[in-house]
Amino acid sequence: MLKTRLWTGLFLGSSLIASVFLLGTAGLAGVLGAFMLVAAFEWSRLAGLTQRRALGAVILLACLAGISLSVPLTAILGAALAWWLWAMIEVFIFPDRRGLVWRHAWAQMVGGALVLVPAWRGLVALKAETPGDPWLLVGVFVMVWSADTVAYFVGRGFGRHKLAPLVSPGKSVEGALGGLAAAGAVGALGALGLGVWAPVGLAFGVVTAAFSVVGDLLESKAKRLAGVKDSGWVFPGHGGVLDRIDALTAAVPVFVLGVRWMGVG
């Protein structure tokens, strides 16, 4: 399973990085949009919608994504940030309960839109604003993937204290701290390359990775409430699309807001 997971992750990561460099803004938006729509279908199924209604939710989300292109990016990212701050409460204060989001189907659908649309919009904006220099876009992927990978192996080797046992029993405090450290290192190195003070980049990486953990845990809670192990079966060793992008959905809005605040890009 680990070997399959590694090879699948390597293939997906290299394909996505290649798309970032080889495709224009519209092309990359289309590729990322396809991932978003599959993830939307998976989220809808986790919410308990029938297949027919889930497809309707996907169409609605596609329309919302299109509308989002005419809305100021800061407003979209601000709404996403507010959502992810609430998500922290959902996974840490109501770990084994439905909280406010899972009590109502409409709230789950609003939550799904806030999970997926701002992340897609933020990635498209990074590509559009720096079409000839995609390294910021690559940076957010590397930061989150580094945090996820290091957290996995540190947790396996040294994990003793459960991070959120009622949501995701396999995740440990030690693994999370290892992931935060890895993202901080990536942030510091990236800051040096961009002429930003390294401690700022380190802190930025840690905060971005912290939100990525919340994204991972929120999807874990959704799966636990739905009584399933994976959101889908698209990728061998990884489950569904939502399983693969859950950390990015929370990290991207924070990352984009951060680089704008720092005046990078």
C-alpha positions in Angstrom: 0.0 0.0 0.0 2.8 2.4 0.9 4.6 1.7 -2.4 1.4 2.3 -4.4 0.7 5.5 -2.4 4.2 6.8 -3.1 4.1 6.0 -6.9 0.6 7.5 -7.3 1.6 10.6 -5.4 4.8 11.0 -7.5 2.8 10.7 -10.7 0.1 13.1 -9.6 2.6 15.6 -8.3 4.8 15.6 -11.4 1.8 15.8 -13.7 0.5 18.8 -11.8 3.8 20.6 -11.8 4.2 19.9 -15.5 0.7 21.4 -16.1 1.7 24.5 -14.1 4.7 25.1 -16.4 3.3 24.0 -19.7 -0.3 25.3 -19.7 -1.6 28.8 -19.9 -4.0 30.2 -17.3 -7.2 29.0 -19.1 -5.7 25.5 -19.5 -4.6 25.2 -15.9 -7.9 26.5 -14.7 -9.6 23.8 -16.7 -7.4 21.0 -15.3 -7.8 22.3 -11.7 -11.5 22.8 -12.4 -11.9 19.2 -13.4 -10.4 18.1 -10.1 -12.6 20.5 -8.3 -15.8 19.2 -9.9 -14.9 15.5 -9.1 -14.2 16.6 -5.5 -17.5 18.4 -5.4 -19.3 15.2 -6.4 -17.4 13.3 -3.7 -18.3 15.9 -1.1 -22.0 15.8 -2.1 -22.0 12.0 -1.7 -20.4 12.3 1.7 -23.2 14.7 2.6 -25.7 12.0 1.8 -27.0 13.3 -1.5 -28.2 10.8 -4.1 -26.1 10.5 -7.3 -28.6 12.6 -9.2 -28.7 15.4 -6.7 -24.9 15.2 -6.3 -24.5 15.8 -10.1 -26.9 18.8 -9.7 -24.7 20.1 -6.9 -21.6 19.7 -9.2 -23.3 21.8 -11.9 -24.2 24.5 -9.3 -20.7 24.6 -8.0 -19.4 25.0 -11.6 -21.7 28.0 -12.0 -20.4 29.4 -8.7 -16.8 29.0 -9.8 -17.6 30.9 -12.9 -19.3 33.7 -11.0 -16.3 33.8 -8.6 -14.1 35.1 -11.4 -16.1 38.4 -11.4 -15.9 38.8 -7.6 -12.9 40.5 -5.9 -10.4 37.8 -5.0 -9.8 39.3 -1.5 -13.5 38.9 -0.7 -13.5 35.2 -1.7 -10.4 34.5 0.2 -11.7 36.3 3.2 -14.8 34.2 3.2 -12.7 31.1 2.9 -10.5 32.2 5.9 -13.6 32.7 8.0 -14.8 29.2 7.0 -11.6 27.5 7.9 -11.5 29.3 11.3 -14.9 27.8 11.9 -13.7 24.5 10.7 -11.1 24.4 13.5 -14.1 24.5 15.9 -15.8 21.7 14.0 -12.9 19.4 14.2 -11.5 20.2 17.7 -14.6 21.3 19.7 -17.2 19.0 18.0 -15.0 16.1 16.9 -17.6 13.4 17.3 -20.7 15.5 16.7 -22.3 17.2 13.7 -21.7 20.7 14.9 -23.6 23.3 12.9 -22.5 22.3 9.4 -23.6 18.7 9.4 -27.0 19.4 10.9 -28.4 20.8 7.7 -27.9 19.7 4.1 -27.8 23.3 2.8 -25.0 24.1 5.3 -23.0 21.2 4.1 -23.4 22.4 0.5 -22.3 25.9 1.4 -19.4 24.4 3.3 -18.4 22.4 0.2 -18.5 25.5 -1.9 -16.2 27.3 0.6 -13.9 24.4 0.6 -13.5 24.1 -3.1 -14.2 27.4 -4.9 -11.8 29.7 -3.1 -8.9 27.2 -3.5 -9.5 26.9 -7.2 -9.9 30.7 -7.5 -6.7 31.3 -5.6 -4.6 28.9 -7.7 -6.0 30.4 -10.9 -5.2 33.9 -9.6 -1.6 32.9 -8.8 -1.2 31.6 -12.4 -2.9 34.6 -14.0 -0.9 37.2 -12.0 2.5 35.6 -12.7 2.0 33.7 -16.0 5.7 33.7 -16.8 6.9 32.9 -13.3 5.0 30.0 -11.9 7.2 29.4 -8.9 4.8 30.8 -6.4 2.2 28.4 -7.6 4.7 25.6 -7.3 5.6 26.8 -3.9 2.2 26.3 -2.4 2.2 22.7 -3.7 5.7 21.9 -2.4 4.9 23.5 1.0 1.8 21.4 1.5 3.2 18.2 0.1 6.3 18.5 2.2 4.2 19.1 5.3 2.0 16.1 4.5 4.9 13.7 3.6 7.0 14.6 6.6 4.0 14.4 9.0 3.2 10.9 7.7 6.7 9.5 8.2 7.4 11.3 11.5 4.0 10.2 12.8 4.8 6.6 11.8 8.2 6.6 13.4 7.7 8.8 16.5 4.0 9.5 16.9 2.8 8.9 20.5 0.1 11.5 21.2 -3.1 11.6 19.1 -3.8 14.9 17.5 -7.6 14.5 17.0 -8.4 10.9 17.9 -12.1 11.1 17.4 -11.7 12.6 13.9 -8.5 10.9 12.6 -6.9 8.4 15.0 -3.9 7.9 12.8 -2.6 11.5 13.1 -0.3 12.4 15.9 0.9 15.6 17.5 4.5 14.6 16.7 3.7 14.1 13.0 1.9 17.4 12.8 4.8 19.2 14.4 7.2 17.6 11.9 5.0 18.7 9.0 4.9 22.3 10.3 8.6 22.3 10.6 9.0 21.0 7.0 6.6 23.7 5.7 8.4 26.3 7.7 11.7 25.3 6.1 10.2 25.5 2.7 8.8 28.9 3.5 12.1 30.2 4.8 14.0 29.0 1.7 11.3 30.5 -0.6 11.5 33.8 1.3 15.3 33.9 0.7 14.8 33.4 -3.0 12.2 36.2 -3.1 14.1 38.7 -1.0 11.8 38.4 2.0 13.2 38.1 5.5 13.6 34.3 6.2 11.8 34.3 9.6 8.7 35.8 7.9 8.8 33.0 5.4 9.3 30.4 8.1 6.2 31.7 10.1 4.2 31.9 6.8 5.0 28.3 6.1 4.0 27.1 9.6 0.7 29.0 9.4 -0.1 27.7 6.0 0.7 24.2 7.0 -1.4 24.5 10.2 -4.4 25.3 8.0 -3.6 22.4 5.7 -3.9 20.1 8.8 -7.4 21.6 9.4 -8.4 20.9 5.8 -7.2 17.3 6.2 -9.1 16.8 9.5 -12.3 18.4 8.2 -12.5 15.9 5.4 -11.7 13.1 7.8 -14.6 14.2 9.9 -16.9 14.3 6.9 -15.8 10.7 6.0 -16.3 9.5 9.6 -19.8 11.0 9.8 -20.6 9.4 6.4 -19.2 6.0 7.6 -16.6 5.6 4.7 -12.9 5.2 4.6 -12.2 7.2 1.4 -14.1 9.9 -0.4 -13.8 7.9 -3.7 -11.7 5.5 -5.6 -10.0 7.6 -8.3 -6.3 7.2 -7.2 -4.7 3.9 -6.1 -3.5 4.2 -2.6 -5.0 7.6 -2.1 -8.8 7.2 -2.5 -10.7 10.0 -4.1 -9.8 13.4 -5.4 -11.0 15.0 -2.2 -8.6 12.7 -0.2 -5.8 14.1 -2.3 -6.6 17.8 -2.2 -8.1 18.2 1.3 -5.0 19.9 2.7 -4.6 22.2 -0.3 -8.2 23.4 0.0 -7.4 25.0 3.3 -3.8 26.0 2.6 -4.3 27.8 -0.7 -6.5 30.7 0.5 -4.1 31.4 3.4 -1.1 31.2 1.1 -2.5 33.6 -1.5 -3.6 36.1 1.2 -0.1 35.8 2.7 1.8 36.4 -0.5 -0.5 39.4 -1.3 0.1 40.8 2.2 3.9 40.4 1.7 3.7 42.1 -1.7 5.2 39.1 -3.4 4.2 38.2 -7.0 
